[in-house]
Amino acid sequence: MRYMLLICRDEERWSALGAQERVKAYEEAVRYSDELRARGVYETGNPLEPSSTATTVRLVEGRVMTTDGPFAETKEQLGGYSIVDVKDLDEALAIVRRHPLLRAGHSIEVRPMRTGPPQ
């Protein structure tokens, strides 16, 4: 089963960390991804630029509207993602529990990926 790990961060908290701390957290996450890749369960993943660089597109009353920034006004914003292919949710959760970015204050949403049309 494929799962997307949605890595969310409090951008204020993240930017309050020193540059060395952010680099260390990033490097630990890369090493962890390499470990998962070696096990054959990691497919891909990337960090995202801050939410301030986002553009949201909506259809409002038949007109396409674009807005700078994220759609949701929440403290935590999507900061990156990983895709893993594991046997079940328990294995995906075991992977997330060891993720180095949890120690950097991030949260990780685990969501199964659907194939094909909605049912």
DRENTI-630998 format. One record per residue (C-alpha): x, y, z; residue number from 1; residue in three letters. Coordinates in Angstrom, 1 decimal. Layout:
! DRENTI-630998
[[X,Y,Z],NUM,ALA];
...
END
This chain:
! DRENTI-630998
[[0.0,0.0,0.0],1,MET];
[[1.3,3.4,-0.9],2,ARG];
[[1.1,6.2,1.7],3,TYR];
[[1.8,9.9,1.4],4,MET];
[[3.5,11.4,4.4],5,LEU];
[[2.4,15.1,4.6],6,LEU];
[[5.0,16.9,6.6],7,ILE];
[[3.6,20.0,8.3],8,CYS];
[[5.5,22.6,10.2],9,ARG];
[[4.9,25.7,12.2],10,ASP];
[[6.8,28.1,9.9],11,GLU];
[[7.4,30.6,12.7],12,GLU];
[[8.9,28.0,14.9],13,ARG];
[[11.0,26.6,12.1],14,TRP];
[[12.4,29.9,11.1],15,SER];
[[13.2,30.7,14.8],16,ALA];
[[15.6,27.8,14.8],17,LEU];
[[19.1,28.7,13.9],18,GLY];
[[20.4,28.0,10.4],19,ALA];
[[22.6,25.2,11.7],20,GLN];
[[19.7,23.5,13.5],21,GLU];
[[17.6,23.7,10.3],22,ARG];
[[20.4,22.2,8.2],23,VAL];
[[21.0,19.5,10.8],24,LYS];
[[17.3,18.5,10.7],25,ALA];
[[17.3,18.5,6.9],26,TYR];
[[20.4,16.3,6.7],27,GLU];
[[18.9,13.9,9.3],28,GLU];
[[15.7,13.6,7.2],29,ALA];
[[17.8,13.0,4.0],30,VAL];
[[19.7,10.2,5.8],31,ARG];
[[16.5,8.7,7.1],32,TYR];
[[15.0,8.8,3.6],33,SER];
[[18.2,7.1,2.3],34,ASP];
[[17.7,4.3,4.9],35,GLU];
[[14.1,3.8,3.9],36,LEU];
[[15.1,3.8,0.2],37,ARG];
[[17.7,1.0,1.0],38,ALA];
[[14.9,-1.0,2.6],39,ARG];
[[12.9,-0.6,-0.6],40,GLY];
[[9.9,1.3,0.9],41,VAL];
[[10.8,4.9,0.1],42,TYR];
[[9.7,6.2,-3.4],43,GLU];
[[10.2,9.9,-3.4],44,THR];
[[9.8,13.1,-1.4],45,GLY];
[[10.8,16.8,-1.3],46,ASN];
[[10.7,19.8,1.0],47,PRO];
[[8.5,22.7,-0.1],48,LEU];
[[9.3,26.4,-0.1],49,GLU];
[[7.5,28.4,2.6],50,PRO];
[[3.7,28.9,2.3],51,SER];
[[4.3,32.5,1.5],52,SER];
[[5.5,31.4,-1.9],53,THR];
[[2.2,29.5,-2.7],54,ALA];
[[-0.5,30.6,-5.0],55,THR];
[[-4.0,29.1,-4.5],56,THR];
[[-6.4,28.8,-7.4],57,VAL];
[[-10.2,28.5,-6.9],58,ARG];
[[-13.3,28.6,-9.1],59,LEU];
[[-15.7,31.1,-7.6],60,VAL];
[[-19.0,31.7,-9.2],61,GLU];
[[-17.6,30.4,-12.5],62,GLY];
[[-14.5,32.6,-12.4],63,ARG];
[[-11.0,31.4,-11.8],64,VAL];
[[-9.5,33.3,-8.8],65,MET];
[[-5.9,33.2,-7.7],66,THR];
[[-4.7,34.2,-4.2],67,THR];
[[-1.2,34.6,-2.9],68,ASP];
[[-0.4,32.2,-0.1],69,GLY];
[[-2.0,29.0,1.2],70,PRO];
[[-5.7,28.2,1.1],71,PHE];
[[-5.9,27.4,4.9],72,ALA];
[[-5.2,30.0,7.5],73,GLU];
[[-3.6,27.7,10.0],74,THR];
[[-0.5,27.8,12.1],75,LYS];
[[1.0,24.7,10.5],76,GLU];
[[1.6,24.6,6.8],77,GLN];
[[2.5,21.8,4.4],78,LEU];
[[6.3,21.8,4.4],79,GLY];
[[7.1,18.7,2.3],80,GLY];
[[6.0,15.2,1.5],81,TYR];
[[7.3,11.6,1.2],82,SER];
[[5.8,8.6,-0.5],83,ILE];
[[6.3,5.2,0.9],84,VAL];
[[5.1,1.8,-0.3],85,ASP];
[[4.6,-0.5,2.7],86,VAL];
[[2.4,-3.5,3.6],87,LYS];
[[-0.1,-1.6,5.8],88,ASP];
[[-0.8,1.5,8.0],89,LEU];
[[1.1,0.0,10.9],90,ASP];
[[4.3,-0.1,9.0],91,GLU];
[[3.8,3.5,7.7],92,ALA];
[[3.2,4.7,11.3],93,LEU];
[[6.3,2.9,12.4],94,ALA];
[[8.3,4.8,9.8],95,ILE];
[[6.8,8.1,10.8],96,VAL];
[[7.4,7.5,14.6],97,ARG];
[[11.2,7.5,13.8],98,ARG];
[[11.2,10.5,11.4],99,HIS];
[[13.8,13.1,12.5],100,PRO];
[[11.6,16.0,11.6],101,LEU];
[[9.2,15.1,14.5],102,LEU];
[[12.1,16.2,16.8],103,ARG];
[[12.2,19.5,14.9],104,ALA];
[[8.6,20.2,15.8],105,GLY];
[[6.9,19.0,12.6],106,HIS];
[[3.8,16.9,12.5],107,SER];
[[3.3,14.3,9.8],108,ILE];
[[-0.1,13.3,8.4],109,GLU];
[[-0.2,9.7,7.0],110,VAL];
[[-2.7,9.3,4.2],111,ARG];
[[-3.3,6.3,1.9],112,PRO];
[[-3.0,7.0,-1.8],113,MET];
[[-5.9,6.0,-3.9],114,ARG];
[[-5.5,4.7,-7.4],115,THR];
[[-8.2,5.0,-10.0],116,GLY];
[[-11.4,7.0,-9.9],117,PRO];
[[-13.2,7.7,-6.6],118,PRO];
[[-15.7,5.2,-5.5],119,GLN];
END
